[in-house]
């Protein structure tokens, strides 16, 4: 019996024109949580797909329990006890939890599905995970965290011994992440092995015993978590040292750009009031579902509001559709850039010029030369890693896609830029670049509203922080006063005790 | 932390000969040539200009509809009600004329009727954005035809060719070239220009790729859909006028199957029903390819059912070819090698 339950040696995977993996190694012990880290594009996802039989490696060997194996199809890997849980939960939203868990391997007797038995087994699995919902619940009625639990239950129902979690905490709140940590540790103690992929250093230090780092399709090394410091780890991932992650420059705060008074929308948010000045970065934080996204979507005309006032540059305005917001110089970068921000099939240039097409056209007749020049300048101004402006948006990494979305917004004469989770799913290097762009923008006198669930980002970048909970603003904190503890307390403040204007 | 030099992003597009040969239009032109060679070898008279234009004129009557249908398919929508809209518009034209109205007024009524039919489709689909265009226009397809049947019953309304200028709409020629052909060319250029060279056209593609992204980019998605559906109705009105001029009489059950022919022409032209892809020249080529193929098969007395089967088969084959290529590229053979680390 080998020391390792799963061992991959010298794996090379070539896509047309690109080496996605170049002789990488990986060793997984039984009953360990092993973190896999690296920037976007380092080859983590490809590597996972090799383990799960989705991709075939051109070179290299996979050993399972010391025996050489070959996974030709995902089914082979599944039969070998390997299950993967992806960042974007891939489930059937209109079916029940039990149906989702047993999809593809239902309990069948004489051609009939044994519903009772299936629900019983599903409930048993769920209670093993301390889930607080029943197997009869509809998948779509669950939160992302709960849906992940269903995915884990599904893996367990197939007797998975090796569970791969790809960015599982990306869409989770802090307390939900804690719950996931607990489940992971429980599974580990039961002897399962977990491969944990995450951008959050926090996740890794909290959970893993060992960490393997990939960079640019290469294997960099495997380290004991206890013996590697965050700077060392970042250096291993990025290949250079990142000294200052939050370069919010000192900027003179100018005139008030936007004031919102008692904005309400039934069922979503209530009596939301805040303001923002030119040159200021205002952070909005709180738990997922606190209503932050809904508020900014209202400001951009995606959602409607029932009552309240929006005062922009001293004048009360009505915003009913995105055009109303854009005309006044309000831009929105959505949290889900692939769904709402980019046409993935288009080149980055066409994406960038789309909102301001009229500006580059003469009497509605488009002028591609003008468009292309403008797109090139905008793309270069945010340093998109692309060769031509015709590179498809889908070919870029998450961080570079985000840069394209920023460039797209910058094509308009912006006064206020709203960024919803601007660094979600973005690797460390690109994160720093996005912070740097934010810094440049406020220096030019823009106002930025930044929604974020990441505490370091909120504390590092914001001049002021508004904390939301259950659709209300529960506190406003100035730079210096805001701390992790205070914010957390406000974010979970069920009763509004307006901690107004502390230190502002 | 801007220690790196900012990169230069180039504007030049990579051009490769290979991709030119694999392009959809190349395939289409090939098919077009094959059809013509076939027709010419079947009938000595095929390449006679006057005959050829007579043949072309007959399918141009419905060929018009493929223009706005291309817009609708680029949007990711579909319109099944076009045949019924043509029938209803032509019915109103005939009925108004025979009720004593001047032909000029009857023609305007037909145009208004078509436009209104399209507008109704558009209003339903843009007010209730969750509804699928397929279902709504399937409903109006039977609705519009039903109204035409209520008006005419089993009667026909005729005598339309007694008005000389109306007769000339379809039959008059400039030299050997029918006016309908000239109008068709002008409209083709106009529709192609709008689709490929204006902001409106770009918005159609953006919406077809992702309504959500288009909405967030400040594009008036629903207004553009409304305009497009109304445009389809208007062009159906034009088609109805030419139909009446061509046939001279109108029944409620004319123009059945126009919707499928128009959609086939557009899809064969390379615009996918999934939206956001394809281009206009392809549509124009395929209007002629399908039209002439039907004409050629008619020359050798293939019956109309068989013609439909052949066109269906060609459509499936041609639409499948690019997909076969894509799948082939995806599934590359791999040979694993064993090495211990």
HADDOCK unambig.tbl for C-alpha pairs under 7 A between the chains (distance, minus, plus):
assign (segid A and resid 9 and name CA) (segid B and resid 340 and name CA) 6.40 0.50 0.50
assign (segid A and resid 9 and name CA) (segid B and resid 341 and name CA) 5.37 0.50 0.50
assign (segid A and resid 10 and name CA) (segid B and resid 341 and name CA) 6.29 0.50 0.50
assign (segid A and resid 57 and name CA) (segid B and resid 336 and name CA) 6.58 0.50 0.50
assign (segid A and resid 58 and name CA) (segid B and resid 334 and name CA) 6.20 0.50 0.50
assign (segid A and resid 58 and name CA) (segid B and resid 335 and name CA) 6.23 0.50 0.50
assign (segid A and resid 58 and name CA) (segid B and resid 336 and name CA) 5.38 0.50 0.50
assign (segid A and resid 59 and name CA) (segid B and resid 336 and name CA) 5.57 0.50 0.50
assign (segid A and resid 59 and name CA) (segid B and resid 337 and name CA) 5.21 0.50 0.50
assign (segid A and resid 60 and name CA) (segid B and resid 337 and name CA) 6.07 0.50 0.50
assign (segid A and resid 60 and name CA) (segid B and resid 338 and name CA) 5.83 0.50 0.50
assign (segid A and resid 60 and name CA) (segid B and resid 339 and name CA) 5.92 0.50 0.50
assign (segid A and resid 61 and name CA) (segid B and resid 338 and name CA) 5.40 0.50 0.50
assign (segid A and resid 61 and name CA) (segid B and resid 339 and name CA) 6.14 0.50 0.50
assign (segid A and resid 61 and name CA) (segid B and resid 340 and name CA) 7.00 0.50 0.50
assign (segid A and resid 322 and name CA) (segid B and resid 216 and name CA) 6.41 0.50 0.50
assign (segid A and resid 322 and name CA) (segid B and resid 218 and name CA) 5.17 0.50 0.50
assign (segid A and resid 323 and name CA) (segid B and resid 218 and name CA) 4.83 0.50 0.50
assign (segid A and resid 339 and name CA) (segid B and resid 213 and name CA) 6.82 0.50 0.50
assign (segid A and resid 340 and name CA) (segid B and resid 212 and name CA) 5.51 0.50 0.50
assign (segid A and resid 340 and name CA) (segid B and resid 213 and name CA) 4.45 0.50 0.50
assign (segid A and resid 340 and name CA) (segid B and resid 216 and name CA) 6.48 0.50 0.50
assign (segid A and resid 341 and name CA) (segid B and resid 213 and name CA) 5.37 0.50 0.50
assign (segid A and resid 342 and name CA) (segid B and resid 213 and name CA) 6.20 0.50 0.50
assign (segid A and resid 343 and name CA) (segid B and resid 209 and name CA) 6.51 0.50 0.50
assign (segid A and resid 343 and name CA) (segid B and resid 210 and name CA) 6.65 0.50 0.50
assign (segid A and resid 343 and name CA) (segid B and resid 213 and name CA) 6.74 0.50 0.50
assign (segid A and resid 354 and name CA) (segid B and resid 217 and name CA) 6.84 0.50 0.50
assign (segid A and resid 355 and name CA) (segid B and resid 217 and name CA) 4.82 0.50 0.50
assign (segid A and resid 355 and name CA) (segid B and resid 218 and name CA) 6.00 0.50 0.50
assign (segid A and resid 357 and name CA) (segid B and resid 199 and name CA) 6.44 0.50 0.50
assign (segid A and resid 358 and name CA) (segid B and resid 199 and name CA) 6.65 0.50 0.50
assign (segid A and resid 364 and name CA) (segid B and resid 198 and name CA) 5.31 0.50 0.50
assign (segid A and resid 364 and name CA) (segid B and resid 199 and name CA) 5.33 0.50 0.50
assign (segid A and resid 365 and name CA) (segid B and resid 197 and name CA) 5.70 0.50 0.50
assign (segid A and resid 365 and name CA) (segid B and resid 198 and name CA) 4.24 0.50 0.50
assign (segid A and resid 365 and name CA) (segid B and resid 199 and name CA) 6.31 0.50 0.50
assign (segid A and resid 366 and name CA) (segid B and resid 197 and name CA) 5.43 0.50 0.50
assign (segid A and resid 366 and name CA) (segid B and resid 198 and name CA) 4.94 0.50 0.50
assign (segid A and resid 366 and name CA) (segid B and resid 199 and name CA) 5.90 0.50 0.50
assign (segid A and resid 372 and name CA) (segid B and resid 11 and name CA) 6.56 0.50 0.50
assign (segid A and resid 376 and name CA) (segid B and resid 9 and name CA) 6.22 0.50 0.50
assign (segid A and resid 380 and name CA) (segid B and resid 7 and name CA) 6.77 0.50 0.50
assign (segid A and resid 380 and name CA) (segid B and resid 8 and name CA) 6.70 0.50 0.50
assign (segid A and resid 380 and name CA) (segid B and resid 9 and name CA) 6.65 0.50 0.50
assign (segid A and resid 383 and name CA) (segid B and resid 6 and name CA) 6.00 0.50 0.50
assign (segid A and resid 383 and name CA) (segid B and resid 7 and name CA) 6.55 0.50 0.50
assign (segid A and resid 386 and name CA) (segid B and resid 9 and name CA) 6.52 0.50 0.50
assign (segid A and resid 387 and name CA) (segid B and resid 9 and name CA) 5.36 0.50 0.50
assign (segid A and resid 387 and name CA) (segid B and resid 10 and name CA) 6.42 0.50 0.50
assign (segid A and resid 388 and name CA) (segid B and resid 9 and name CA) 5.11 0.50 0.50
assign (segid A and resid 388 and name CA) (segid B and resid 10 and name CA) 4.64 0.50 0.50
assign (segid A and resid 388 and name CA) (segid B and resid 11 and name CA) 5.74 0.50 0.50
assign (segid A and resid 389 and name CA) (segid B and resid 9 and name CA) 6.55 0.50 0.50
assign (segid A and resid 389 and name CA) (segid B and resid 10 and name CA) 6.51 0.50 0.50
assign (segid A and resid 389 and name CA) (segid B and resid 11 and name CA) 5.89 0.50 0.50
assign (segid A and resid 390 and name CA) (segid B and resid 13 and name CA) 6.81 0.50 0.50
